[in-house]
Amino acid sequence: MSSDKDILTKEIESWAGFEYTLRKENRILFEEMLDRCKKTEFVDCAAALFLVLLFEQQKMINELIRKLDKVDRI
C-alpha cells in the first residue's frame, strides 16, 4: 500500500498549480479535498479527484456554450 501512497502523493504534487485556476470558493474546497485525500485510502481519493475533474470540466463546457450562444445571437 505504500506504493499507492507514493503515487497519490506524486499526483497531488502534480496538481500544485491547478488550484490557482479555480475561483476562491472552489479553490478552498479543492484544497480541503486534497488534504482529506492525503489522509484516506488511495481508491477513495482517486474517485473523488476524478469526480471533481468531471465537475470542473462540465462547468467549463457550460460556460463555453453560454458564450457561443451569445456569439450566435449577434
LUMLUM-201188 format. One record per atom (N, C-alpha, C): atom name; z, x, y; residue number from 1. Coordinates in Angstrom, 2 decimals, padded with zeros to 5 digits, always signed. Example, Ala and Ser with C-alpha at 12.3 -4.5 7.8 and 13.67 -1.06 7.14 Angstrom:
<atoms>
{atom 'N' {+007.80 +013.19 -005.69} 1},
{atom 'CA' {+007.80 +012.30 -004.50} 1},
{atom 'C' {+007.80 +013.20 -003.30} 1},
{atom 'N' {+007.08 +012.85 -002.25} 2},
{atom 'CA' {+007.14 +013.67 -001.06} 2},
{atom 'C' {+007.87 +012.90 +000.03} 2},
</atoms>
This chain:
<atoms>
{atom 'N' {+000.00 +000.81 -001.19} 1},
{atom 'CA' {+000.00 +000.00 +000.00} 1},
{atom 'C' {+000.00 +000.86 +001.27} 1},
{atom 'N' {+000.44 +002.07 +001.18} 2},
{atom 'CA' {+000.45 +002.92 +002.37} 2},
{atom 'C' {-000.97 +003.16 +002.88} 2},
{atom 'N' {-001.95 +003.22 +001.99} 3},
{atom 'CA' {-003.32 +003.40 +002.46} 3},
{atom 'C' {-003.79 +002.19 +003.24} 3},
{atom 'N' {-003.35 +000.99 +002.86} 4},
{atom 'CA' {-003.67 -000.21 +003.62} 4},
{atom 'C' {-003.06 -000.12 +005.02} 4},
{atom 'N' {-001.84 +000.35 +005.10} 5},
{atom 'CA' {-001.19 +000.50 +006.41} 5},
{atom 'C' {-001.94 +001.52 +007.25} 5},
{atom 'N' {-002.40 +002.60 +006.63} 6},
{atom 'CA' {-003.17 +003.61 +007.36} 6},
{atom 'C' {-004.47 +003.00 +007.90} 6},
{atom 'N' {-005.13 +002.22 +007.08} 7},
{atom 'CA' {-006.37 +001.56 +007.50} 7},
{atom 'C' {-006.08 +000.62 +008.66} 7},
{atom 'N' {-005.02 -000.17 +008.53} 8},
{atom 'CA' {-004.65 -001.11 +009.58} 8},
{atom 'C' {-004.32 -000.37 +010.87} 8},
{atom 'N' {-003.56 +000.69 +010.78} 9},
{atom 'CA' {-003.19 +001.47 +011.96} 9},
{atom 'C' {-004.43 +002.01 +012.66} 9},
{atom 'N' {-005.36 +002.55 +011.88} 10},
{atom 'CA' {-006.59 +003.08 +012.47} 10},
{atom 'C' {-007.42 +001.97 +013.10} 10},
{atom 'N' {-007.45 +000.82 +012.45} 11},
{atom 'CA' {-008.21 -000.31 +013.00} 11},
{atom 'C' {-007.60 -000.77 +014.32} 11},
{atom 'N' {-006.30 -000.88 +014.36} 12},
{atom 'CA' {-005.62 -001.29 +015.60} 12},
{atom 'C' {-005.88 -000.28 +016.71} 12},
{atom 'N' {-005.83 +000.99 +016.38} 13},
{atom 'CA' {-006.09 +002.03 +017.38} 13},
{atom 'C' {-007.53 +001.95 +017.89} 13},
{atom 'N' {-008.46 +001.57 +017.03} 14},
{atom 'CA' {-009.86 +001.49 +017.45} 14},
{atom 'C' {-010.10 +000.35 +018.44} 14},
{atom 'N' {-009.17 -000.58 +018.51} 15},
{atom 'CA' {-009.28 -001.71 +019.41} 15},
{atom 'C' {-008.57 -001.45 +020.73} 15},
{atom 'N' {-008.19 -000.24 +021.00} 16},
{atom 'CA' {-007.36 +000.10 +022.17} 16},
{atom 'C' {-007.94 -000.43 +023.47} 16},
{atom 'N' {-009.23 -000.37 +023.67} 17},
{atom 'CA' {-009.82 -000.82 +024.93} 17},
{atom 'C' {-010.19 -002.28 +024.97} 17},
{atom 'N' {-010.16 -002.96 +023.84} 18},
{atom 'CA' {-010.61 -004.34 +023.77} 18},
{atom 'C' {-009.78 -005.26 +024.64} 18},
{atom 'N' {-008.47 -005.05 +024.69} 19},
{atom 'CA' {-007.61 -005.97 +025.44} 19},
{atom 'C' {-007.96 -006.02 +026.92} 19},
{atom 'N' {-008.56 -004.95 +027.43} 20},
{atom 'CA' {-008.92 -004.93 +028.86} 20},
{atom 'C' {-010.09 -005.83 +029.18} 20},
{atom 'N' {-010.80 -006.30 +028.16} 21},
{atom 'CA' {-011.90 -007.22 +028.38} 21},
{atom 'C' {-011.43 -008.67 +028.40} 21},
{atom 'N' {-010.16 -008.89 +028.08} 22},
{atom 'CA' {-009.63 -010.24 +027.99} 22},
{atom 'C' {-008.95 -010.66 +029.29} 22},
{atom 'N' {-008.88 -011.96 +029.48} 23},
{atom 'CA' {-008.09 -012.48 +030.60} 23},
{atom 'C' {-006.62 -012.19 +030.32} 23},
{atom 'N' {-005.83 -012.20 +031.38} 24},
{atom 'CA' {-004.43 -011.79 +031.26} 24},
{atom 'C' {-003.69 -012.57 +030.16} 24},
{atom 'N' {-003.83 -013.89 +030.15} 25},
{atom 'CA' {-003.10 -014.68 +029.15} 25},
{atom 'C' {-003.57 -014.38 +027.73} 25},
{atom 'N' {-004.87 -014.14 +027.56} 26},
{atom 'CA' {-005.39 -013.77 +026.24} 26},
{atom 'C' {-004.97 -012.36 +025.86} 26},
{atom 'N' {-004.92 -011.47 +026.85} 27},
{atom 'CA' {-004.50 -010.09 +026.60} 27},
{atom 'C' {-003.07 -010.05 +026.08} 27},
{atom 'N' {-002.20 -010.84 +026.68} 28},
{atom 'CA' {-000.81 -010.88 +026.24} 28},
{atom 'C' {-000.73 -011.37 +024.80} 28},
{atom 'N' {-001.46 -012.43 +024.48} 29},
{atom 'CA' {-001.47 -012.95 +023.11} 29},
{atom 'C' {-002.04 -011.93 +022.13} 29},
{atom 'N' {-003.10 -011.26 +022.54} 30},
{atom 'CA' {-003.73 -010.26 +021.68} 30},
{atom 'C' {-002.76 -009.11 +021.38} 30},
{atom 'N' {-002.06 -008.63 +022.42} 31},
{atom 'CA' {-001.11 -007.55 +022.22} 31},
{atom 'C' {+000.04 -007.98 +021.32} 31},
{atom 'N' {+000.51 -009.21 +021.50} 32},
{atom 'CA' {+001.58 -009.73 +020.64} 32},
{atom 'C' {+001.11 -009.81 +019.20} 32},
{atom 'N' {-000.13 -010.27 +019.02} 33},
{atom 'CA' {-000.67 -010.38 +017.66} 33},
{atom 'C' {-000.76 -009.00 +017.00} 33},
{atom 'N' {-001.22 -008.00 +017.75} 34},
{atom 'CA' {-001.32 -006.66 +017.18} 34},
{atom 'C' {+000.06 -006.11 +016.84} 34},
{atom 'N' {+001.04 -006.39 +017.69} 35},
{atom 'CA' {+002.40 -005.94 +017.39} 35},
{atom 'C' {+002.90 -006.58 +016.10} 35},
{atom 'N' {+002.63 -007.88 +015.94} 36},
{atom 'CA' {+003.04 -008.55 +014.69} 36},
{atom 'C' {+002.29 -007.98 +013.50} 36},
{atom 'N' {+001.03 -007.63 +013.69} 37},
{atom 'CA' {+000.24 -007.07 +012.59} 37},
{atom 'C' {+000.83 -005.74 +012.11} 37},
{atom 'N' {+001.36 -004.98 +013.03} 38},
{atom 'CA' {+001.95 -003.70 +012.64} 38},
{atom 'C' {+003.18 -003.90 +011.76} 38},
{atom 'N' {+003.75 -005.10 +011.79} 39},
{atom 'CA' {+004.98 -005.37 +011.04} 39},
{atom 'C' {+004.74 -006.21 +009.78} 39},
{atom 'N' {+003.53 -006.72 +009.60} 40},
{atom 'CA' {+003.27 -007.61 +008.47} 40},
{atom 'C' {+002.33 -006.97 +007.46} 40},
{atom 'N' {+001.98 -007.74 +006.46} 41},
{atom 'CA' {+001.08 -007.26 +005.42} 41},
{atom 'C' {-000.35 -007.16 +005.93} 41},
{atom 'N' {-001.09 -006.25 +005.37} 42},
{atom 'CA' {-002.46 -005.97 +005.78} 42},
{atom 'C' {-003.36 -007.19 +005.69} 42},
{atom 'N' {-003.31 -007.93 +004.59} 43},
{atom 'CA' {-004.21 -009.06 +004.39} 43},
{atom 'C' {-003.96 -010.14 +005.43} 43},
{atom 'N' {-002.70 -010.45 +005.70} 44},
{atom 'CA' {-002.39 -011.46 +006.71} 44},
{atom 'C' {-002.92 -011.03 +008.07} 44},
{atom 'N' {-002.74 -009.78 +008.38} 45},
{atom 'CA' {-003.18 -009.26 +009.66} 45},
{atom 'C' {-004.69 -009.27 +009.78} 45},
{atom 'N' {-005.37 -008.85 +008.76} 46},
{atom 'CA' {-006.83 -008.81 +008.79} 46},
{atom 'C' {-007.39 -010.21 +009.02} 46},
{atom 'N' {-006.80 -011.21 +008.38} 47},
{atom 'CA' {-007.24 -012.59 +008.56} 47},
{atom 'C' {-007.02 -013.04 +010.00} 47},
{atom 'N' {-005.88 -012.69 +010.56} 48},
{atom 'CA' {-005.58 -013.07 +011.95} 48},
{atom 'C' {-006.54 -012.40 +012.92} 48},
{atom 'N' {-006.81 -011.12 +012.72} 49},
{atom 'CA' {-007.74 -010.40 +013.59} 49},
{atom 'C' {-009.13 -011.01 +013.52} 49},
{atom 'N' {-009.54 -011.36 +012.33} 50},
{atom 'CA' {-010.86 -011.97 +012.15} 50},
{atom 'C' {-010.95 -013.30 +012.90} 50},
{atom 'N' {-009.90 -014.12 +012.80} 51},
{atom 'CA' {-009.90 -015.40 +013.49} 51},
{atom 'C' {-009.93 -015.23 +015.00} 51},
{atom 'N' {-009.20 -014.26 +015.50} 52},
{atom 'CA' {-009.21 -014.00 +016.94} 52},
{atom 'C' {-010.60 -013.58 +017.39} 52},
{atom 'N' {-011.24 -012.74 +016.63} 53},
{atom 'CA' {-012.60 -012.32 +016.98} 53},
{atom 'C' {-013.56 -013.51 +017.00} 53},
{atom 'N' {-013.45 -014.37 +016.00} 54},
{atom 'CA' {-014.30 -015.55 +015.97} 54},
{atom 'C' {-014.04 -016.45 +017.18} 54},
{atom 'N' {-012.78 -016.63 +017.51} 55},
{atom 'CA' {-012.40 -017.44 +018.65} 55},
{atom 'C' {-012.99 -016.88 +019.94} 55},
{atom 'N' {-012.83 -015.59 +020.16} 56},
{atom 'CA' {-013.35 -014.96 +021.37} 56},
{atom 'C' {-014.87 -015.01 +021.41} 56},
{atom 'N' {-015.50 -014.81 +020.27} 57},
{atom 'CA' {-016.95 -014.87 +020.22} 57},
{atom 'C' {-017.43 -016.28 +020.58} 57},
{atom 'N' {-016.76 -017.29 +020.07} 58},
{atom 'CA' {-017.16 -018.66 +020.37} 58},
{atom 'C' {-016.97 -018.98 +021.85} 58},
{atom 'N' {-015.91 -018.46 +022.45} 59},
{atom 'CA' {-015.70 -018.66 +023.88} 59},
{atom 'C' {-016.84 -018.03 +024.67} 59},
{atom 'N' {-017.28 -016.84 +024.28} 60},
{atom 'CA' {-018.38 -016.18 +024.97} 60},
{atom 'C' {-019.68 -016.97 +024.79} 60},
{atom 'N' {-019.92 -017.48 +023.60} 61},
{atom 'CA' {-021.11 -018.27 +023.34} 61},
{atom 'C' {-021.11 -019.53 +024.21} 61},
{atom 'N' {-019.96 -020.19 +024.28} 62},
{atom 'CA' {-019.86 -021.40 +025.10} 62},
{atom 'C' {-020.13 -021.09 +026.57} 62},
{atom 'N' {-019.62 -019.99 +027.05} 63},
{atom 'CA' {-019.85 -019.60 +028.45} 63},
{atom 'C' {-021.33 -019.30 +028.69} 63},
{atom 'N' {-021.96 -018.62 +027.77} 64},
{atom 'CA' {-023.40 -018.34 +027.91} 64},
{atom 'C' {-024.22 -019.62 +027.90} 64},
{atom 'N' {-023.85 -020.57 +027.06} 65},
{atom 'CA' {-024.56 -021.85 +027.01} 65},
{atom 'C' {-024.42 -022.57 +028.34} 65},
{atom 'N' {-023.20 -022.57 +028.91} 66},
{atom 'CA' {-022.99 -023.21 +030.22} 66},
{atom 'C' {-023.85 -022.54 +031.29} 66},
{atom 'N' {-023.92 -021.23 +031.26} 67},
{atom 'CA' {-024.73 -020.52 +032.26} 67},
{atom 'C' {-026.21 -020.82 +032.07} 67},
{atom 'N' {-026.68 -020.86 +030.84} 68},
{atom 'CA' {-028.08 -021.17 +030.59} 68},
{atom 'C' {-028.42 -022.61 +031.01} 68},
{atom 'N' {-027.49 -023.54 +030.79} 69},
{atom 'CA' {-027.72 -024.92 +031.22} 69},
{atom 'C' {-027.88 -024.97 +032.75} 69},
{atom 'N' {-027.11 -024.21 +033.47} 70},
{atom 'CA' {-027.22 -024.19 +034.93} 70},
{atom 'C' {-028.58 -023.63 +035.35} 70},
{atom 'N' {-029.04 -022.59 +034.67} 71},
{atom 'CA' {-030.33 -021.98 +034.99} 71},
{atom 'C' {-031.46 -022.96 +034.69} 71},
{atom 'N' {-031.37 -023.67 +033.59} 72},
{atom 'CA' {-032.41 -024.63 +033.23} 72},
{atom 'C' {-032.51 -025.78 +034.22} 72},
{atom 'N' {-031.41 -026.13 +034.87} 73},
{atom 'CA' {-031.40 -027.24 +035.82} 73},
{atom 'C' {-031.98 -026.85 +037.18} 73},
{atom 'N' {-032.13 -025.56 +037.40} 74},
{atom 'CA' {-032.63 -025.10 +038.70} 74},
{atom 'C' {-034.12 -025.24 +038.79} 74},
</atoms>
